[in-house]
Amino acid sequence: MSPALDLHTKPDFSWASRIVLQWKHLMIPAKSTTSTTTTTTTVDNHVNHLQEEAWSSSSTVMAQMINMTSDQDVCEHETINFEQKKSDNAKMIKLKKELFDEILDFQSRALGTETLSELLAMKSKWDIKGGGTTPTPTKLPKVTVILNHFKRKTLCSQLDSLLRQTLPFHRVWVLAFGTASTTTTSPNPNPNYEQSLRRIVASYNDSRISFISSTYDFKYFGRFQMALQTDGDLVYILDDDMIPGRRMLEILSHVAGTDKYRNSVLGSIGRILPFRMKDFSFPSYRKFGVKEAGLYLPDPAYDILVDKVVQVDFLSSSWFLSSDLVKTLFIQDPFTFMTGEDLHLSYLLQKYRDAGSFVVPVDPSNKETWGDSEHRLAYVSETTVIFKDIVQVRDDQWWATLTSGYITQWAAMNPQKIDAFFYAHSLDEVAALAPLLEKFRSTIGKKAYIIVSGGRYCPCEDAAAALKWPMSVCKERRFKIFDIGIGSLTKVSPSEVPVVQAIYAAMKGLIKIYNPSVVIAVNDVDPNVKKALKMALDTGSVGGNGTAAAAKNASLILLPRASIPNALWIADVKSAALPFWNKMRISINIITQNRAESLRRLLKSLSDAYYLGDEVGISFNMDSKVDEETTREVGSFNWPHGTKTLRRRIIQGGLIRAVSESWYPASDDDYGLLLEDDIEVSPYYYMWIKYALLCYRYDPQVSLPELGSISLYTPRLVEVVKERPKWNPSEAFKKIHPHTPYLHQLPCSWGAVFFPKHWREFYVYMNMRFTENAKENPVQIPKSRTNGWQASWKKFLIDMMYLRGYVSLYPNFPDQASFSTNHMEPGAHIAAKDNVLSHNKHDFEVPLLTDDFRNYLPNGKMPPASKLPSINLFNQPVSLKGLKSAGAKLGQDVLRCQLNEIVVVDHDTGLPKGCVKF
């Protein structure tokens, strides 16, 4: 970080071509140290042709003349006439050490932290010592060292140190970019600096050491671009203020060869980025006087030394990594080319390679193990004791990485828990998601953020305007909107690969940090974006290097735009239940025979409903005598929400078989909606089912095993008694809430979804109790009209529910408006010859809900399970325990139990396995 920074302009940075065109004096030849090697040195085979074009004969002659001079004659040395600054601020020393101890304690538990001796005892792929005193050449790594110089007089000290290393280097490339420029914003005060460096390199007369220069200043990224050319195994990049101890190449190579640190970048100095403060904002990384500003490691100013390996957010002044990892720096455009290559490297290594950045410990008593044997050169310009001013561009850069999924040490140590991430790839998607996002953010106890693609797709500022948020949300260091900068990645390439890769990598990190219950997007989002979002969620596991715990069960919700304004109830679902959004499978099972016109009406109402982007299968169950018109209607019906299945009996089975055999659960998350063809449904029926399941079936804090089905219909009569009196639930429950949903012991046959465990149980029960003659049925419920029902599957389900205390959830809205209605058309029961009851259509045909039902619910949302009122088969208020007691008292179940016991079944098979107390 020696040169001054020009932050006002960004160069046209075409890396490969610019290097070829601008490097005028590529390298200086060196005399061979042996008689058998040639006098011309090369960087590697990839740049030989550049060398030949760049040199002129005069420069070659001059270089050879310079080689006659010894290194002692040309070397200059940096004068260090100052002491390392020390802080006398007791408060800051205490705060900094506290934070350092907290970080080490966390990393010790999450990763394991080793001392230098412990690191050297670990098994490594590089057998530096070969098990004895003589190195084994076949197992020695080839290390290319890159020295970048601009002003300092430290080159001789660096080369001397490298030549004394216990592990010989493979190559040393000395770089000088823009050192003689007269146009740079930070001109070198020594116009002969480049020539001085050239003479020094020549004086060492070592074919492994090469000098590379350019009049163009490639800034901090140029040295990493050069590293792409290495033919070595490992790269060691050093600032001109770093003079490594004698054993550094040996130590770093050994550590880089261990399984634990092979996929890492290693260094001697690093930084921990800021932590969140009590006001939920993040300070500048240069802010003085606060613990949360982070750490500079090691920091002698605060007496903080690194005696155990520590993971940092980025490294400074030196970087040691495999040559393969270097490529990662150029996957994505940096925030700026003028500075910040250190953070950009660590950020992209984690984002795309799951690689960490580590400061290697030293032996304080042995300078041979130090990465910077002259501490003062590096630390005096970096410590926060000296420079307290804010470098805004660096603050903007690290904040951009954190909001793009970079798992900093703060994020790893403080895993977050939010309810929802919203992802918008375009501005119109922001507008579509806005109502639900606002509902989440305005709901007490809920936490939700929006992620935008950024760049040319969806700039943060435009997204903020669409949400009617102040522009400041894109700059202030508080979580609200995340711009992951995807739009800047595809300026040239039309391929979808960079977009998928970048969204996946950013979202993976954000999901690990914030642990959302769901990620919400529109269902017509670009297919490549959808693919990336699914991949990021599927990767929900703890990342390498001790990253924060991930949302292993987070679900991706892809909502149709038209559904969003009517799906605001999602924000009221408990956070613990939301991850199960995609786990449930609801299928529609239609029983039809010879009512084609009725079937068309049902199918139209089903087609007009909101399905929230879910995959919903539909099946048609037809008896053997189905007519031609119905068959054609079923065959031609198009169902875009899932699979369509047709079933037709060979032998007429009748209604009891047609209904009971129309569906059987494939798993414990498979739910069956049974509909006869004279039913019609509300557009909101599916939302009611989904909402109820999430609240009362998938909320881990709710235990309601008695619930076996969810009704779409609200009855107006007490149908199980002879008189069939009228009944109004709004009136019955007005003291609780006139429109509270309620639990009823009566199953519904006019539109209901049945639960898998209870349906299996019902199958077994019906098989054990079915008789053609209803009078032979051993279950006789006192005063129940159902005792005389003949060909009714519902009669057997009523019996089982009564005996075991099961209930169904019912809606309760004004005028008994429901999610389904029965049009009372002639069929197996209505207007049948053997049915002596008359049916007043008004008593059965209820209005359908046509607006947002949540407005009628208590406090605008589903009440807690404990607040749901329950009634028995005869519409009388009875507790759930009281329902069980009545069934046990009857004592007519398939097993004989005590008065305080009911039958318990194996839910995998439905078979009874004993009695249990209630």
Residue pairs with C-beta under 8 A, 6 or more apart in sequence:
1 220
1 239
1 316
1 317
1 339
1 381
1 382
2 150
2 151
2 152
2 239
2 240
2 241
3 150
3 151
3 178
3 186
3 217
3 219
4 185
4 186
5 186
5 338
5 339
5 393
6 184
6 185
6 186
6 338
7 336
7 338
7 339
7 393
10 336
10 337
10 338
11 337
13 221
13 337
15 221
15 225
15 330
16 225
18 216
18 218
19 214
19 218
19 222
19 225
19 226
20 50
22 214
22 215
22 216
22 218
23 50
23 54
23 212
23 213
23 214
23 216
24 54
24 213
24 214
24 215
25 54
25 55
25 59
25 198
25 213
25 214
26 43
26 47
26 50
26 51
26 54
26 55
26 212
26 213
27 41
27 42
27 43
27 51
27 54
27 210
27 211
27 212
28 63
28 198
28 201
28 202
28 210
28 211
29 39
29 40
29 41
29 60
29 63
29 64
30 39
30 41
30 67
30 201
30 202
30 204
30 205
30 206
30 207
30 209
30 210
31 39
31 64
31 67
31 205
31 207
32 38
32 39
32 207
33 205
33 206
33 207
37 207
38 207
39 64
40 51
41 207
41 208
41 209
41 210
42 48
42 51
42 210
43 51
43 171
43 173
43 210
43 212
43 226
43 229
44 171
44 229
44 230
44 231
45 231
46 229
46 231
47 229
63 198
63 202
66 74
66 198
66 199
66 202
66 203
67 202
67 203
67 205
69 199
69 202
69 203
70 203
71 156
71 159
71 200
71 203
71 204
73 203
74 196
74 199
74 200
74 203
75 155
75 156
75 200
75 203
76 153
76 156
76 196
77 153
77 154
77 156
77 157
78 152
78 153
78 154
78 157
78 377
80 374
80 376
80 377
82 376
82 380
83 376
84 300
84 301
84 375
84 376
84 379
84 380
85 301
85 380
85 383
85 385
85 386
86 300
86 301
86 303
86 385
87 93
87 301
87 302
87 385
92 288
92 289
92 302
93 302
93 303
95 290
95 291
96 291
96 295
96 299
96 302
96 304
97 302
97 303
97 304
98 291
99 272
99 275
99 291
99 294
99 295
100 295
100 297
100 304
102 413
103 272
103 295
103 310
103 409
103 413
104 113
104 308
104 310
106 409
106 412
106 413
106 546
107 113
107 310
107 311
107 546
108 308
110 412
110 546
111 311
111 545
111 546
113 308
113 309
113 310
114 122
114 308
114 309
114 361
115 307
115 308
115 309
115 361
116 251
116 307
116 360
116 361
116 362
116 363
116 369
117 363
119 251
119 254
119 255
119 258
119 309
119 360
119 361
120 251
120 254
122 254
122 255
122 258
122 260
123 258
123 259
124 253
124 254
124 255
124 256
124 257
124 258
125 139
125 257
125 258
125 262
126 139
126 140
126 141
126 253
126 254
126 256
126 257
127 135
127 136
127 139
127 140
128 135
128 139
128 140
128 166
128 167
128 250
128 253
128 254
129 135
130 136
130 139
135 167
140 167
140 168
141 167
141 170
141 232
141 233
141 234
141 253
141 256
141 257
142 170
142 231
142 232
142 233
142 234
143 167
143 169
143 170
143 232
143 233
143 234
143 235
143 236
143 249
143 253
144 169
144 170
144 171
144 172
144 173
144 227
144 230
144 231
144 232
144 234
144 235
144 236
144 323
145 162
145 169
145 171
145 172
145 173
145 235
145 236
145 237
145 238
145 249
146 172
146 173
146 175
146 223
146 226
146 227
146 235
146 236
146 237
146 238
147 155
147 158
147 159
147 172
147 173
147 174
147 175
147 238
147 240
148 175
148 177
148 220
148 222
148 223
148 237
148 238
148 239
148 240
149 155
149 174
149 175
149 176
149 179
149 193
149 197
149 240
150 176
150 177
150 178
150 179
150 188
150 240
151 179
151 188
151 189
151 190
151 193
151 240
152 240
152 241
152 377
154 240
154 241
154 243
154 377
155 174
155 197
155 200
155 201
155 240
156 200
157 243
157 374
158 238
158 240
158 242
158 243
158 244
159 172
159 200
159 204
159 209
161 243
161 244
161 245
161 246
161 373
162 169
162 172
162 244
162 249
163 204
163 206
164 246
165 244
165 246
165 247
165 248
165 249
165 250
166 246
166 247
166 249
166 250
167 249
167 250
167 253
168 249
169 208
169 236
169 249
170 208
170 232
171 208
171 209
171 210
171 230
171 232
172 206
172 208
172 209
172 210
173 210
173 211
173 212
173 226
174 197
174 201
174 209
174 210
174 211
174 212
175 212
175 213
175 222
175 223
175 226
176 193
176 194
176 197
176 211
176 212
176 213
176 214
177 213
177 214
177 216
177 217
177 218
177 219
177 222
178 184
178 214
178 215
178 216
178 217
178 218
179 188
179 193
179 194
179 197
179 213
180 188
180 191
180 193
180 194
180 215
181 187
181 188
181 215
181 216
181 217
184 217
190 196
194 213
197 211
197 213
198 211
198 213
201 209
201 210
201 211
202 211
212 226
214 222
218 225
219 337
219 338
219 339
219 341
220 339
220 340
220 341
220 342
221 329
221 334
221 337
221 341
223 237
224 237
224 326
224 329
224 330
224 341
224 345
225 330
227 235
227 237
227 323
227 326
228 326
228 327
228 330
230 323
230 326
232 323
233 322
233 323
234 252
234 253
234 256
234 320
234 321
234 322
234 323
235 319
235 320
235 321
235 322
235 323
235 326
236 249
236 252
236 318
236 319
236 320
237 318
237 319
237 320
238 244
238 317
238 318
239 316
239 317
239 318
239 378
241 317
241 372
241 377
241 378
241 381
242 268
242 317
242 318
242 371
242 372
242 377
242 378
243 372
243 373
243 374
243 377
244 268
244 318
244 370
244 371
244 372
244 373
245 366
245 367
245 368
245 369
245 370
245 371
245 373
246 368
247 368
247 369
248 268
248 369
248 370
248 371
251 360
251 369
252 266
252 320
252 360
255 261
255 266
255 309
255 360
256 262
256 264
256 266
256 320
256 321
256 322
261 309
261 358
262 322
263 325
263 353
263 354
263 355
263 356
263 544
264 321
264 355
264 356
264 357
264 358
264 545
265 315
265 319
265 320
265 321
265 325
265 345
265 346
265 349
265 355
265 356
265 357
265 358
266 315
266 319
266 320
266 321
266 357
266 358
266 359
266 360
267 315
267 316
267 317
267 318
267 319
267 320
267 357
267 358
267 359
267 360
267 371
268 317
268 318
268 359
268 360
268 362
268 370
268 371
268 372
269 296
269 297
269 298
269 315
269 316
269 317
269 318
269 359
269 371
269 372
269 378
269 379
269 382
270 296
270 297
270 310
270 312
270 313
270 314
270 315
270 316
270 357
270 358
270 359
271 285
271 294
271 295
271 296
271 297
271 312
271 313
271 314
271 315
271 316
272 294
272 295
272 296
272 297
272 312
272 313
272 408
272 409
273 285
273 294
273 313
273 314
273 398
273 402
273 408
273 409
273 410
274 282
274 283
274 284
274 285
274 287
274 292
274 293
274 294
274 398
274 410
275 282
275 291
275 292
275 294
275 410
275 414
276 282
276 292
276 410
276 414
277 283
277 290
277 292
280 478
280 479
281 476
281 477
281 478
282 292
282 399
282 402
282 477
282 478
283 290
283 292
283 293
283 477
284 293
284 390
284 395
285 293
285 294
285 394
285 395
285 398
286 293
286 384
286 387
286 388
286 389
286 390
286 391
286 394
286 395
287 293
287 390
288 384
288 388
293 384
294 313
295 304
296 382
296 383
296 384
297 304
297 306
297 310
297 312
297 359
298 304
298 305
298 306
298 359
299 379
299 383
299 384
300 375
300 379
300 383
301 379
301 383
301 384
301 385
302 385
305 362
305 364
306 359
306 360
306 361
306 362
307 361
307 362
307 364
308 361
309 358
309 359
309 360
309 361
310 358
310 359
310 361
311 356
311 357
311 358
311 409
311 545
311 546
312 346
312 357
312 358
312 359
312 409
313 343
313 346
313 357
313 398
313 406
313 408
313 409
314 342
314 343
314 345
314 346
314 347
314 357
315 342
315 345
315 346
315 357
315 359
316 342
316 378
316 382
317 372
317 378
318 371
318 372
319 342
319 345
321 349
325 349
325 353
325 355
328 345
328 348
328 349
328 352
328 353
328 355
329 341
329 344
329 345
329 348
331 348
331 352
331 501
332 348
332 351
332 489
332 502
333 488
333 489
334 340
334 341
334 344
335 344
335 393
335 396
335 397
335 400
336 393
336 397
338 393
339 393
339 394
339 397
340 393
340 394
340 397
343 394
343 397
343 398
343 401
344 397
345 357
346 357
347 401
347 404
347 406
349 355
349 356
349 357
350 356
350 357
350 406
350 407
350 509
350 545
351 404
351 405
351 406
351 505
351 506
351 509
352 501
352 505
354 543
354 544
354 545
355 544
355 545
356 544
356 545
360 371
362 369
362 370
362 371
363 369
367 373
372 378
380 386
381 387
395 477
396 475
399 477
400 483
400 485
402 408
402 411
403 479
403 482
403 483
403 484
404 482
404 483
404 484
404 485
404 506
404 509
404 510
405 484
405 505
405 506
405 507
405 508
405 509
405 510
405 512
405 513
406 509
407 509
407 512
407 513
407 543
407 547
407 548
411 512
411 513
411 547
411 548
412 546
412 547
412 548
414 548
415 513
415 515
415 548
415 549
416 513
416 514
416 515
416 548
417 447
417 514
417 515
417 575
418 447
418 448
418 449
418 514
418 515
418 516
418 517
419 440
419 446
419 447
419 448
419 516
419 517
419 518
419 571
419 575
419 578
420 440
420 446
420 448
420 449
420 516
420 517
420 518
420 519
420 520
420 571
420 578
421 448
421 449
421 450
421 451
421 510
421 511
421 514
421 516
421 518
421 519
421 520
422 433
422 436
422 437
422 448
422 449
422 450
422 451
422 519
422 520
422 521
423 450
423 451
423 452
423 507
423 519
423 520
423 521
423 525
423 529
423 533
424 430
424 433
424 450
424 451
424 452
424 453
424 458
424 463
424 521
424 522
425 452
425 453
425 457
425 458
425 486
425 521
425 525
425 526
425 529
426 453
426 457
426 458
427 458
427 462
427 463
427 466
429 458
429 521
429 522
429 525
430 450
430 452
430 458
430 463
430 466
430 467
431 466
432 522
432 561
432 564
433 450
433 520
433 521
433 522
433 564
434 466
434 467
435 564
435 565
435 568
436 520
436 559
436 564
436 567
436 568
436 570
436 571
437 448
437 450
437 467
438 467
439 568
439 570
439 571
440 446
440 447
440 448
440 571
441 448
443 571
443 572
446 571
446 575
448 571
449 479
449 480
449 481
449 482
449 514
450 463
450 467
450 480
450 481
450 482
451 481
451 482
451 484
451 506
451 507
451 510
452 458
452 459
452 460
452 463
452 481
452 482
452 483
452 484
453 484
453 485
453 486
453 487
453 503
453 529
454 460
454 483
454 484
454 485
454 486
454 487
454 488
455 485
455 486
455 487
455 488
455 489
456 487
456 488
457 486
457 487
458 487
459 483
459 487
460 473
460 474
460 481
460 483
461 471
461 474
463 481
463 483
464 470
464 471
464 473
464 474
464 481
465 471
467 481
469 480
469 481
473 480
473 481
474 481
474 483
482 510
484 502
484 503
484 506
484 507
484 510
485 502
486 499
486 502
486 503
486 506
489 498
489 499
489 502
490 498
490 499
496 528
499 528
499 529
499 532
500 528
500 529
500 531
500 532
500 535
501 532
503 529
503 532
503 533
503 536
504 532
504 535
504 536
504 539
507 519
507 532
507 533
507 536
507 537
508 535
508 536
508 539
508 543
511 519
511 536
511 537
511 540
511 550
511 551
511 554
512 540
512 542
512 543
512 547
512 548
512 549
512 550
512 551
513 548
514 551
515 548
515 549
515 550
515 551
515 554
516 551
516 554
517 551
517 554
517 555
517 575
517 576
517 578
517 579
518 554
518 555
518 556
518 557
518 578
518 579
518 581
519 533
519 536
519 537
519 554
519 555
519 556
519 557
520 557
520 559
520 570
521 529
521 530
521 533
521 556
521 557
521 558
521 559
522 558
522 559
522 560
522 561
522 564
523 558
523 559
523 560
523 561
523 613
524 560
524 561
525 533
525 558
530 558
533 556
534 556
537 551
537 554
537 555
537 556
539 550
540 550
540 551
540 552
540 553
540 554
541 550
541 552
542 548
542 549
542 550
543 550
551 579
553 579
553 580
554 579
555 578
555 579
555 580
555 581
555 582
555 583
556 582
557 570
557 581
557 582
557 612
557 613
558 613
559 567
559 612
559 613
560 610
560 611
560 612
560 613
562 610
563 610
563 611
563 612
563 613
566 610
566 684
566 687
566 852
567 610
567 612
567 687
568 852
568 854
569 687
569 691
569 854
569 861
569 862
570 578
572 854
572 860
572 861
572 862
573 691
573 694
573 695
573 699
574 694
574 695
574 699
574 701
576 699
576 700
576 701
577 694
577 695
577 698
577 699
577 700
578 694
580 694
580 698
581 694
582 614
583 669
583 698
584 669
584 671
584 690
584 693
584 697
584 698
585 615
585 617
585 666
585 667
585 669
585 670
585 671
586 614
586 616
586 671
586 672
586 673
586 686
586 689
586 690
586 693
586 753
587 616
587 617
587 618
587 619
587 642
587 663
587 670
587 671
587 672
587 673
588 606
588 616
588 617
588 618
588 619
588 673
588 675
589 618
589 619
589 621
589 662
589 663
589 672
589 673
589 674
589 675
590 599
590 602
590 618
590 619
590 620
590 621
590 662
590 675
590 676
590 677
591 621
591 655
591 658
591 659
591 662
591 674
591 675
591 676
591 677
592 599
592 620
592 621
592 622
592 626
592 630
592 634
592 676
592 677
593 622
593 623
593 625
593 626
593 627
593 630
593 658
593 677
593 827
594 625
594 626
594 627
594 630
595 630
595 677
595 678
595 825
595 827
596 627
596 629
596 630
596 632
596 633
598 677
598 678
598 823
598 825
599 630
599 633
599 634
599 677
600 633
601 680
601 823
602 675
602 677
602 678
602 679
602 680
602 681
603 633
603 637
605 680
605 681
605 682
605 683
605 848
606 618
606 681
607 639
608 683
609 681
609 682
609 683
609 684
609 685
609 686
610 683
610 684
610 686
610 687
611 641
611 686
612 686
612 687
612 690
614 641
614 686
614 690
615 641
615 642
616 641
616 642
616 686
617 642
617 643
617 644
617 645
618 639
618 641
618 642
618 643
618 644
618 645
619 644
619 645
619 646
619 647
619 662
619 663
620 634
620 644
620 645
620 646
620 647
621 647
621 658
621 661
621 662
622 630
622 631
622 634
622 646
622 647
622 648
622 649
623 648
623 649
623 652
623 653
623 654
623 658
624 648
624 649
624 650
624 651
624 652
624 653
625 652
626 648
634 646
635 646
637 644
647 662
649 657
649 658
653 661
654 791
654 828
655 791
655 793
655 827
655 828
655 829
656 791
656 792
656 793
659 674
659 676
659 749
659 793
660 762
660 763
660 766
660 793
662 672
662 674
663 672
663 674
663 754
663 759
664 672
664 759
664 760
664 763
665 671
665 672
665 756
665 759
665 760
667 756
668 756
668 757
668 907
669 756
670 756
671 689
671 693
671 753
671 754
671 755
671 756
672 753
672 754
672 756
672 759
673 689
673 751
673 752
673 753
673 754
674 749
674 751
674 752
674 753
674 754
675 681
675 751
675 820
676 749
676 750
676 827
678 822
678 823
678 824
678 825
678 827
678 830
679 750
679 751
679 820
679 821
679 822
679 823
680 820
680 821
680 823
680 848
681 712
681 751
681 819
681 820
681 848
682 688
682 712
682 818
682 819
682 820
682 848
682 849
682 850
683 850
684 819
684 849
684 852
684 853
685 712
685 751
685 819
685 820
687 853
688 710
688 712
688 811
688 819
688 853
689 710
689 712
689 753
691 862
692 710
692 741
692 809
692 862
693 710
695 702
695 862
695 865
696 702
696 704
696 707
696 809
696 862
696 865
697 704
697 707
697 755
699 865
702 864
702 865
703 865
704 865
706 743
706 805
706 806
706 807
706 880
706 883
706 884
707 743
707 755
707 806
707 807
707 808
707 809
708 747
708 754
708 755
708 757
708 758
708 759
708 801
708 806
708 807
708 808
709 747
709 748
709 752
709 753
709 754
709 755
709 758
709 808
709 809
710 752
710 753
710 808
710 809
711 744
711 747
711 748
711 751
711 752
711 808
711 809
711 810
711 811
712 748
712 750
712 751
712 752
712 753
712 811
712 818
712 819
712 820
713 748
713 750
713 751
713 752
713 810
713 811
713 818
713 819
713 820
713 821
713 822
713 846
714 729
714 810
714 811
714 812
714 813
714 816
714 817
714 818
714 846
715 727
715 746
715 748
715 810
715 816
716 726
716 727
716 728
716 816
716 843
716 844
716 846
717 724
717 725
717 726
717 727
717 843
717 844
718 724
718 725
718 726
718 727
718 874
718 875
719 746
719 785
720 746
720 784
720 785
720 786
720 798
720 873
720 874
721 783
721 784
721 785
721 874
722 785
724 837
724 843
726 843
727 875
728 816
729 742
729 810
729 812
729 816
730 738
730 739
730 812
730 813
730 814
730 816
731 738
732 871
732 875
732 877
733 740
733 742
733 812
733 869
736 867
736 869
737 858
737 863
738 812
739 812
739 813
739 814
739 856
739 857
739 858
740 812
740 857
740 858
740 863
740 867
740 868
740 869
741 809
741 810
741 811
741 812
741 857
741 862
741 863
741 868
742 809
742 810
742 812
742 868
742 869
742 870
742 871
743 807
743 808
743 809
743 810
743 868
743 869
743 870
743 871
743 880
744 807
744 808
744 810
744 870
744 871
744 875
745 801
745 802
745 805
745 806
745 807
745 808
745 870
745 871
745 872
745 873
745 883
746 798
746 801
746 808
746 873
747 794
747 797
747 798
747 801
747 808
748 808
748 810
749 793
749 794
750 820
750 821
750 822
750 844
751 818
751 819
751 820
751 822
752 808
754 762
757 907
757 910
758 806
760 907
760 908
760 909
760 910
761 800
761 905
761 907
761 910
762 796
762 797
762 800
762 910
763 910
764 905
764 909
764 910
764 911
764 912
765 796
765 799
765 800
765 894
765 910
766 793
766 796
766 797
766 800
768 894
769 777
769 778
769 779
769 796
769 799
769 894
770 796
771 777
774 787
774 788
774 789
774 790
774 795
775 788
777 787
777 795
777 799
778 892
779 787
779 799
779 802
779 803
779 890
779 892
780 787
780 892
781 787
781 798
781 799
781 802
781 873
781 890
782 890
783 874
784 798
784 873
784 874
786 792
786 794
786 795
786 798
786 799
789 795
790 834
791 828
792 829
798 873
800 806
801 807
801 808
801 873
802 873
802 886
802 887
802 890
803 887
803 890
803 892
803 893
803 902
803 903
804 884
804 887
804 893
804 902
804 903
805 880
805 881
805 883
805 884
805 885
805 886
805 887
805 902
805 918
807 870
807 880
807 883
809 868
811 818
811 819
811 853
813 849
813 853
813 856
814 856
815 846
815 847
816 846
816 847
817 846
817 847
817 848
817 849
818 846
818 847
818 848
818 849
819 848
819 849
819 853
820 848
821 845
821 846
821 847
821 848
822 844
822 845
823 845
824 830
824 839
824 841
824 844
824 845
826 832
829 835
830 839
831 839
854 860
854 861
857 863
858 867
869 877
870 877
870 878
870 879
870 880
870 883
871 877
871 878
872 878
872 882
872 883
872 886
878 886
881 918
884 902
884 918
885 900
885 918
887 893
887 902
888 897
888 898
888 899
888 900
888 901
888 902
888 918
889 899
891 897
891 899
893 902
893 903
893 912
894 903
894 912
895 903
895 912
895 914
895 915
897 903
897 915
898 915
898 917
900 917
900 918
901 915
901 916
901 917
901 918
902 915
902 916
902 918
903 912
903 914
903 915
904 912
904 913
904 914
904 915
904 916
905 911
905 912
905 913
906 912
906 913
